[in-house]
């Protein structure tokens, strides 16, 4: 397996597995031996991620269909939840992001990956609520989490689901 090391001013080591490639995000000062030990320590996690990626729920032949479905469903659901919880946003865009489910800009634009429509409905709602909460709190502070919890009492469970299942939605 190919190992790619990305060094930056970060303080901690982090692992990602993408397309059967191990990506290690490392502080500038960390030695190669420490990085290799870190990879070895997380070997079972890496193997599980690779297995999940091989089980992807995305049928590559249907990506255009998924995108059309996302453009139909997501704006409608965003509007419903925004109205229900009194949030105002500027626009919604559907993209093909592989590293995030959604995002919110300081200009109040919401972005979602088409992959979201392949997840269970409660997960779609959680991601939308998460991004709506950013309209009030542009960070992940306690105040932000309180905003999310007002809309989704099970947000911690849904967030865990996303982290555990992300690999099924990339190819």
C-alpha positions in Angstrom: 0.0 0.0 0.0 1.1 3.5 -0.8 1.7 5.8 2.2 1.5 9.5 1.6 2.8 11.9 4.3 1.4 15.4 4.5 3.4 17.6 6.8 2.0 20.9 8.2 2.0 23.1 11.3 -0.6 20.8 13.0 0.0 19.4 16.5 -1.2 15.8 16.2 -0.9 12.8 13.8 -4.0 11.9 11.8 -4.8 9.0 9.4 -7.0 8.8 6.4 -7.5 6.0 3.9 -8.5 6.9 0.4 -8.5 4.8 -2.7 -6.4 2.2 -0.8 -3.8 4.9 -0.1 -2.8 5.6 3.5 -2.6 9.4 4.1 -0.8 10.5 7.3 -1.2 14.1 8.3 1.8 14.9 10.6 3.4 17.8 12.3 6.7 19.0 10.8 8.8 17.7 13.7 7.6 14.1 13.8 10.1 11.5 12.6 9.4 8.9 10.0 9.8 6.1 12.7 7.1 7.7 14.8 4.8 7.9 11.7 5.4 4.2 10.9 4.8 3.2 14.5 1.6 5.2 14.4 0.5 3.4 11.2 1.4 0.0 12.8 -0.6 0.8 15.9 -3.7 1.6 13.8 -3.3 -1.4 11.4 -6.7 -2.9 12.2 -8.5 0.4 11.8 -6.7 0.9 8.4 -7.7 -2.6 7.3 -11.4 -2.0 8.3 -11.4 1.3 6.3 -10.0 -0.4 3.2 -12.6 -3.2 3.5 -15.4 -0.6 3.8 -14.2 1.3 0.8 -14.3 -1.9 -1.2 -18.0 -2.3 -0.2 -18.9 1.2 -1.4 -22.6 1.7 -1.8 -22.1 4.0 -4.8 -22.7 2.5 -8.2 -20.3 4.5 -10.4 -22.7 4.0 -13.3 -25.5 5.9 -11.4 -23.6 9.0 -10.3 -25.6 11.3 -12.6 -28.8 9.9 -11.2 -27.6 10.4 -7.6 -26.7 14.0 -8.5 -30.2 14.7 -10.0 -31.8 13.1 -7.0 -29.7 15.3 -4.6 -30.6 18.4 -6.5 -34.2 17.6 -6.1 -34.3 16.3 -2.5 -31.7 18.3 -0.6 -32.9 21.9 -1.4 -36.5 20.9 -0.6 -35.4 19.3 2.8 -33.1 22.3 3.6 -36.0 24.7 3.0 -38.3 22.6 5.3 -35.9 22.4 8.1 -34.8 26.1 7.8 -38.4 27.2 8.0 -39.2 24.9 10.9 -36.2 26.2 12.9 -36.2 29.8 11.7 -32.9 29.9 9.8 -32.2 32.0 6.7 -29.7 31.0 4.1 -28.7 32.5 0.8 -28.2 29.5 -1.6 -27.7 25.8 -1.8 -25.2 24.0 -4.0 -24.8 20.3 -4.6 -21.2 19.1 -5.3 -19.2 15.9 -5.5 -17.1 16.4 -2.4 -15.3 13.3 -1.1 -14.1 14.7 2.2 -17.1 16.4 3.7 -20.8 15.9 3.8 -21.6 19.6 3.8 -20.3 23.1 4.5 -21.6 26.6 5.2 -19.9 29.8 4.0 -19.8 33.1 5.9 -22.0 34.4 3.0 -24.7 31.9 4.2 -24.3 29.6 1.3 -24.9 25.9 2.0 -23.1 23.1 0.2 -23.8 19.4 0.2 -22.2 16.4 -1.5 -24.6 14.4 -3.7 -23.5 11.3 -1.6 -25.7 12.5 1.2 -28.9 11.3 -0.6 -27.6 7.7 -0.3 -27.6 7.9 3.5 -30.6 7.2 5.8 -33.2 10.1 6.1 -32.2 10.9 9.7 -28.6 11.3 8.6 -29.6 13.7 5.8 -31.5 15.7 8.3 -28.6 15.7 10.8 -26.1 17.0 8.2 -28.6 19.7 7.1 -29.2 20.7 10.8 -25.4 20.8 11.3 -24.9 23.2 8.4 -27.9 25.3 9.4 -26.4 25.7 12.9 -23.3 27.2 11.2 -25.5 30.1 10.1 -25.5 31.2 13.7 -22.2 29.7 14.9 -19.4 29.4 12.4 -17.4 27.0 14.6 -17.8 23.8 16.5 -18.1 25.4 20.0 -20.5 24.4 22.8 -22.9 27.1 21.5 -22.8 25.5 18.1 -23.5 22.0 19.5 -26.4 23.5 21.5 -27.9 24.8 18.2 -27.5 21.4 16.6 -29.1 19.7 19.6 -32.2 22.0 19.4 -32.9 20.5 16.0 -31.6 17.0 16.5 -31.6 15.4 19.9 -29.7 12.4 18.6 -26.9 14.4 16.9 -24.1 12.6 18.7 -25.4 9.2 17.4 -25.8 10.6 13.9 -22.3 12.2 13.9 -20.8 8.8 15.0 -22.7 7.1 12.2 -21.2 9.5 9.6 -17.7 8.9 10.9 -18.2 5.1 11.0 -19.7 4.9 7.5 -18.0 7.6 5.4 -15.9 5.0 3.7 -19.0 3.3 2.2 -19.7 6.5 0.2 -16.4 7.2 -1.5 -14.8 5.3 -4.3 
